[in-house]
Amino acid sequence: MLRPLREGDIAERLEAGRWSDQYSQAIAGDLVPSAEFTQERAAGWFASRPESMKWAIEIDSRLSGEIRLDRIEEQDASASLAIGIFIPALWGKGYGTEAIKMVLDYAFNEMEMHRIWLMVMESNVRAVRAYEKCGFKVEGRLRDSVRTSSGWESDVIMSILEDEYEQLRENQS
């Protein structure tokens, strides 16, 4: 289920967000330590998220992730997408894919967007596959854009256009 963030999410984010090594690696490379996720960090996470275009991902009635549309350009009818499932045990079960499809439906049908794009670390193969399942296509790479403890890694730039989304929906019907 997707829902707006609420004040009570700070405590759930604190519980879910002890920043596992896997989650840190997936979103920022391995230079982000799996340090304890503090009350201050959880409150900062909540405060930094605008209520519009940002949703909590709830799985089995608990906060398990977030998804948002950022960098909204009304003139170009474009926005970037970001998603995170905080708990690695929930990865690979289709929750992220389902959340992405819900947000794409909202973006294209309610917001009348033309293009939704994202960046993902090249090593995050699971995420790339999920984005491809949702119709995203690789546009290119930002070479050596992420520093890790073992060197540099590239970001993959992906997008889906309005007509590609409609075609995908028609083929799934």
C-alpha positions, 0 to 999 in steps of 0.5 A: 500500500502507498500512503502519505507520510505521517509523523508516526513514521519516524519511529517506524523508520528508526526501527526499519532503518538501522541502515543495513550494509546491503541497503547502504550499498544499494543506494550510495555505494559502500562508503556509507557506513552501516552506522546506527540509524539514530532518532535524529536521522529518522526525524531528519528523514521525515522533515526532508521529505515533502508530503506531496509526491512522496509516499510511504510503502507499507507492507503488512501494515508497517512502514517498509520503504518510500517512493517519490517523484523529485525534480518535477519540471512542469514545462517539460512534463518530466520528473525523476523517480526514487524508491527504497525498500528499507528492509533487505528481507523484503527485496526480490518479492515484487513490492518495489515493482508494484509501488513503481507501477502505482506511481507511474500510473499516477504520474502519467494519468493524474499529473500528465507527465511525459517522461519519468527518469531515474539513476541507479548504480550499475551494480544494483542489478536487482533494481535495474531489472525491476525498472526494466519490468516497469518499462524503463529503458537505459538511456546512458551512463554517468561514468565513474559517478559514485565513489566506493571503497574499491574505486569508482562506479557508474550510474545508469540513467533510465527513463520511460515515456508516456507512450511507452507506458501506455503501450506496456499497459495495453500489452498487459491487459 
